[in-house]
Structures are given as structure tokens and as C-alpha cells.
Amino acid sequence: MTGGGPKVAFLGTSEFGAAALGLLAERGNVDVVEVVTQPDRPAGRRRRLTPPPVAVLARELGLPLREPERASAQPPAVAAAAVVAFGQLLVPPLLGAYPLFNLHPSLLPRWRGAAPIERALLAGDAETGVAVIELVQQLDAGPVHGLARFPIGPADDAGSLAGRAIELGVPLLEEALLGHTHGVEQAAEGITYAAKLTAADRVLDWSQTATELDRRVRALAPRIGARTQIDGRPVVIWRAVPLAAGPGPGEVAAPLVIGCGEGALAVEELQPDGKRRMTAAEYLRGLRTPPARAG
């Protein structure tokens, strides 16, 4: 739970935001007196009204919670606020009422925008990081109040990088909320934008190299998933290992190795449409004949 320190608000929505709120509360160096998140939305195949992860955690922690459609219209009565994966564009009167410190998982000004972790993986970046910035009107362009770098390893996926960003970023966020930092303007060079992921970003094109497809699988794991078809049946591939050689593009060899434009992917975990996640061995045991073609 939160305890001492300045009274602040927390604005967030997603699981990434919930992870940040949880660690902020656990550390207890600032007093979160209000949590603001998005309204409950329909989710899943049955489109049931579902609270966002930040709302679920705020209730577990016993923190005051609001879920407005337009958060900017009702600034919380605090001295500063943390904004982590909130999902609403913030404008006056909230923007400008007091400092709004945003935790953004990239090495700003590289990968401003909606999907910085995924875009860094897709691009094959050797390193990424987490920045704490003060929000301004321009997207992710505010002064930097803290920055931490870390490498992207060959087995890292979006989940592991998000966890590292939270671990390193929340202490930086605290320092800003405590008033211990000074903002530094972002460089004018090296600006890139991390566009929101689309359905097309999920599709595996087996004419690409194994290196490229491995990046796509890891960028979309463990929550979104890379899509393909095996013998005409849709599947999501959650985990795979790139190989230097294999069958031709789109061809499937035993045990579940799919050829790429260069190299191959050995699929380790996948999910047939409408079924649970399973290992490659479990998937193969459920087939009458060995798979022959992907894509």
C-alpha cells in the first residue's frame, strides 16, 4: 500500500499500468490518493463488460478510483500525477494543472507513440530503455526527468522487456513525483514513432527471414500473438526458435519446423483457433497426419 510522501494521482489502464501502480504502492514513497482509469469495456468472445487491469488492482489495494470517459475535464486535487499507459489524450484543464509525469518504455526520442516495446523488437534494436517525461501537448515530446537503458537479449519478448521497464522506471517515476528531478529537453535528432499495432502486424510472412519472423513472434508475446495458418487452419504462434536452415518457405518439417525465406523457425508453443495454448508436441499429438504447409 502507499503511505507517506506527497499526495499524487495515478492515471493508467493496461496491465503495464497496473504493474507500475503495484510497484509504486509497494514501495510506499508517495501517497496515491486517487486512481483514474478508463471505463469498463466489453472484452472476450462473449463481449462481457470488463474492468481494466488498473481498476482491478486499485480496488484490491483499497485506493479511491474513478473511471471517467474524459479524465482531462476533472483534474484530481493533487500536486502531481503519474501517467502510465493510460490511453486517453490529456488536454487542459488537467494538462497544465500540475506536473504530469509519464513512464514511457523506450529511449526517447526513439519510439514515441503507442507501441514502443513492440516496435523496438520488430526493428531489431540492440537496446531499449525507459524514460520518465513531463507531459506536454506534443506526443511524448516533453522534458526527460529520468532515463535508464538496458539491452535486448535474443530470448527477450515484449513481456520481459515490459517487466524490466517497470523495475527500472518506477524508481525514476518516484523521483520525479517527489520533486527531486529537473527536466532535460529531448534531442531533436533520432525521433521515431511507434505506430499502434494492427492486424497486419500479427501476420507471419514466411518469405521473410527467420530472424525477422523470430522478432515478430517475440514482439507479440506473451499477450497479442503472431498469426499464421497450418494446413489452412488458423493458429497463433507464441514461442519459436530461429534456425539457420530448414525446409523451403512455408514448408513444414518434423517436428514442427517451418521454412522461411532464409532459415527456419522451430515452433515451441502455439494455439489453434478456439483452443488453449499448447506445446508443439501436444499440438502434433492431436493431428491425424503431420502438418505440411504454413501460411
ABEGO torsion letter per residue (X at the ends): XBBBEBBBBBBBABAAAAAAAAAAAAAGABBBABBBBBBBBBBEAAGBBBBBAAAAAAAAAGBBBBBBABAAABBBBBABBBBBGAGBBBBOAABGABBBBBBBBBBOABGBEABAAAAAAAAGBABBEBBBBBBBABBGABBBABBBBBBBBAABBAAAAAAAAAAAAAAAAAAAAAGABBBBBBBABGBBBBBBBBAAAABBBAABBAAAAAAAAAAAOAAAEBBBBBGGBBBBBABBBBBABEBBBGBBBOABBBBBABEBBBBABBBBBGBBBBBAAAAAAABABBBABBX
